Amino acid sequence: MTSGWKMQFVMSGWGTGYSFGCELVDYSRSPKGMRMAWTCWLYFFSKFIELLDTVFFVLRKKHNQVTFLHVFHHSIMPFTWWFGVRFSPGGLGTFHAPLNCIVHVIMYTYYGLSALGPTYQKFLWWKKHLTSIQLIQFVIITLHISQYFFMKDCPYSYPVFIYIIALYGIIFLLLFLNFWYHAYTKGKRLPKGLQNTTMQQNNDIHHKKE
């Protein structure tokens, strides 16, 4: 489903003529403009589906998964994208959406494998790389949207949406960096085999310092 929305963004503009600079919103009734507006609405709707992640974590008593980062990420997106769909369904402010769809395809592939049970734990060695991809995503989003602040002439209709994207790009980057530190530097969120290895390495470093 997520990959389908990614393709819609590509076909609606990001792969069929959109520039990576000052791309304005097409408010006309043209087929391309209407397709992008519809794709934005689908993406907005998907944010509510993703909220079910939290519900499933609670039902499965995976309370360690219901972190501030998780709740904040999934709760703020529907509100910000309501503004996007209502006032800016296209253009510069939608670049992060197809990029986010790509990351979510990878992320839900990981979730799918982890749900198959202990037998598939050996295939989950790349969790650390998944977080790396998420970090790279927010770096790219922040850099892309920040160019707006250096453009001399970019009459984007609702620049407040640009400010929102830039702000949450920075916030999410900081939150994921914090997650990285606690999950991998301290080894608290790695698969059990790797977690034990990381904890042993940290203990060895600590003993050497003493």
C-alpha positions as CSV (number, residue, x, y, z in Angstrom):
1,M,0.0,0.0,0.0
2,T,2.8,2.4,1.0
3,S,4.7,1.6,-2.2
4,G,1.6,2.4,-4.2
5,W,1.3,5.8,-2.7
6,K,5.0,6.4,-3.4
7,M,4.4,5.6,-7.1
8,Q,1.4,8.0,-7.1
9,F,3.7,10.8,-5.9
10,V,6.2,9.9,-8.5
11,M,3.6,9.8,-11.3
12,S,1.8,12.9,-10.0
13,G,4.8,15.2,-10.2
14,W,8.1,14.1,-8.6
15,G,8.9,11.8,-11.5
16,T,7.1,13.7,-14.2
17,G,8.4,17.2,-14.2
18,Y,8.6,18.5,-10.7
19,S,11.9,20.4,-9.9
20,F,13.7,20.0,-6.6
21,G,13.8,23.8,-6.2
22,C,10.9,26.2,-6.0
23,E,8.1,24.0,-7.2
24,L,4.7,25.7,-6.6
25,V,1.4,24.1,-6.0
26,D,-0.8,23.5,-9.0
27,Y,-4.3,24.8,-7.9
28,S,-5.8,24.3,-11.3
29,R,-8.2,21.5,-12.3
30,S,-5.7,20.0,-14.6
31,P,-5.4,16.2,-14.5
32,K,-1.8,16.4,-13.0
33,G,-2.9,18.9,-10.3
34,M,-5.9,16.9,-9.3
35,R,-3.9,13.7,-9.3
36,M,-1.4,15.2,-6.9
37,A,-4.2,16.6,-4.7
38,W,-5.8,13.1,-4.5
39,T,-2.4,11.5,-3.8
40,C,-1.9,14.0,-0.9
41,W,-5.3,13.1,0.5
42,L,-4.4,9.4,0.4
43,Y,-1.1,10.1,2.2
44,F,-3.0,12.1,4.8
45,F,-5.4,9.2,5.3
46,S,-2.4,6.8,5.7
47,K,-1.2,8.7,8.7
48,F,-4.3,7.6,10.6
49,I,-3.7,4.0,9.6
50,E,-0.2,4.2,11.0
51,L,-1.7,5.3,14.3
52,L,-2.9,1.6,14.6
53,D,0.8,0.7,15.2
54,T,0.4,2.1,18.7
55,V,-2.9,0.2,19.3
56,F,-1.3,-3.1,18.3
57,F,1.8,-2.5,20.5
58,V,-0.5,-1.9,23.5
59,L,-2.7,-4.9,22.7
60,R,0.4,-7.1,22.4
61,K,1.7,-5.6,25.6
62,K,4.8,-4.3,23.8
63,H,4.9,-1.2,26.1
64,N,8.7,-0.8,25.5
65,Q,7.8,0.0,21.8
66,V,5.4,2.9,22.8
67,T,8.2,5.5,23.2
68,F,7.8,9.2,23.1
69,L,9.4,9.2,19.7
70,H,6.9,6.7,18.4
71,V,3.8,8.4,19.8
72,F,5.0,11.9,18.9
73,H,5.9,10.8,15.3
74,H,2.6,9.1,14.6
75,S,0.3,11.6,16.4
76,I,1.7,14.9,14.9
77,M,1.7,13.8,11.3
78,P,-2.1,13.7,10.8
79,F,-2.4,17.2,12.0
80,T,0.4,18.7,9.9
81,W,-0.8,16.9,6.8
82,W,-4.4,18.1,7.3
83,F,-2.9,21.5,6.7
84,G,-0.9,20.2,3.7
85,V,-4.0,18.6,2.1
86,R,-6.2,21.6,2.8
87,F,-3.9,24.4,1.6
88,S,-0.8,23.0,-0.1
89,P,-1.6,19.8,-2.0
90,G,1.5,19.7,-4.1
91,G,4.7,21.4,-4.9
92,L,7.8,21.9,-2.8
93,G,6.1,20.9,0.5
94,T,5.4,17.4,-0.7
95,F,8.9,16.2,-1.4
96,H,9.2,14.5,2.0
97,A,6.1,12.4,1.4
98,P,7.4,10.0,-1.3
99,L,10.7,9.8,0.5
100,N,8.8,8.8,3.7
101,C,6.9,6.2,1.8
102,I,10.1,4.5,0.6
103,V,11.4,4.4,4.2
104,H,8.1,3.0,5.4
105,V,8.3,0.2,2.9
106,I,11.6,-0.8,4.3
107,M,10.4,-0.3,7.9
108,Y,7.3,-2.4,7.5
109,T,9.3,-5.1,5.8
110,Y,11.4,-5.3,9.0
111,Y,8.2,-5.4,11.2
112,G,6.8,-8.2,9.0
113,L,9.9,-10.3,9.5
114,S,10.0,-9.6,13.3
115,A,6.4,-10.7,13.6
116,L,7.2,-14.1,12.2
117,G,8.8,-15.2,15.4
118,P,12.2,-16.2,16.9
119,T,13.1,-18.3,13.8
120,Y,13.5,-15.1,11.8
121,Q,15.6,-13.2,14.3
122,K,18.7,-14.0,12.3
123,F,17.3,-12.0,9.4
124,L,16.9,-8.9,11.6
125,W,20.6,-8.0,11.9
126,W,20.0,-4.8,9.8
127,K,17.8,-3.0,12.4
128,K,20.6,-0.6,13.0
129,H,20.8,0.2,9.3
130,L,17.0,0.8,9.3
131,T,17.6,3.6,11.9
132,S,20.4,4.9,9.7
133,I,18.0,5.1,6.8
134,Q,15.5,7.0,8.9
135,L,18.2,9.5,10.0
136,I,19.3,10.0,6.4
137,Q,15.7,10.6,5.5
138,F,15.4,13.5,7.9
139,V,18.7,15.0,6.9
140,I,17.6,15.0,3.2
141,I,14.1,16.4,4.1
142,T,15.7,19.2,6.3
143,L,18.2,20.1,3.6
144,H,15.7,20.1,0.8
145,I,13.1,22.3,2.6
146,S,15.7,24.6,4.0
147,Q,16.6,25.8,0.6
148,Y,13.4,27.8,0.6
149,F,14.8,30.2,3.2
150,F,17.7,31.1,0.8
151,M,15.6,31.6,-2.3
152,K,15.2,35.2,-3.4
153,D,11.9,34.6,-5.3
154,C,9.7,31.7,-4.5
155,P,6.0,32.7,-4.2
156,Y,4.9,29.5,-2.4
157,S,1.3,30.1,-1.4
158,Y,1.4,28.9,2.2
159,P,5.0,29.2,3.5
160,V,3.8,28.3,7.0
161,F,3.7,24.7,5.7
162,I,7.4,25.0,4.8
163,Y,8.2,26.2,8.3
164,I,6.2,23.2,9.8
165,I,8.1,20.7,7.6
166,A,11.5,22.3,8.5
167,L,10.7,22.3,12.2
168,Y,9.6,18.7,12.4
169,G,12.5,17.6,10.2
170,I,14.9,19.1,12.7
171,I,12.9,17.7,15.7
172,F,12.7,14.2,14.3
173,L,16.4,14.2,13.4
174,L,17.3,15.1,17.0
175,L,14.8,12.5,18.4
176,F,16.2,9.7,16.1
177,L,19.7,10.7,17.1
178,N,18.7,10.3,20.7
179,F,17.1,7.0,19.9
180,W,20.3,5.9,18.1
181,Y,22.4,6.7,21.2
182,H,20.2,4.7,23.6
183,A,19.4,1.9,21.2
184,Y,22.8,1.1,19.7
185,T,25.5,2.9,21.6
186,K,24.0,1.5,24.8
187,G,22.7,-1.6,23.0
188,K,19.2,-1.5,24.5
189,R,17.1,-2.1,21.3
190,L,19.2,-4.5,19.3
191,P,18.1,-8.2,18.7
192,K,19.1,-10.2,21.7
193,G,22.2,-11.8,20.2
194,L,23.7,-8.4,19.1
195,Q,22.4,-6.7,22.3
196,N,24.5,-9.1,24.5
197,T,27.5,-8.5,22.3
198,T,27.1,-4.7,22.5
199,M,26.6,-4.8,26.3
200,Q,29.8,-6.9,26.7
201,Q,31.7,-4.4,24.5
202,N,30.5,-1.5,26.6
203,N,31.4,-3.3,29.8
204,D,34.9,-4.0,28.5
205,I,35.4,-0.4,27.6
206,H,34.2,0.6,31.1
207,H,36.6,-1.8,32.8
208,K,39.5,-0.5,30.7
209,K,38.7,3.0,31.8
210,E,38.9,1.9,35.4
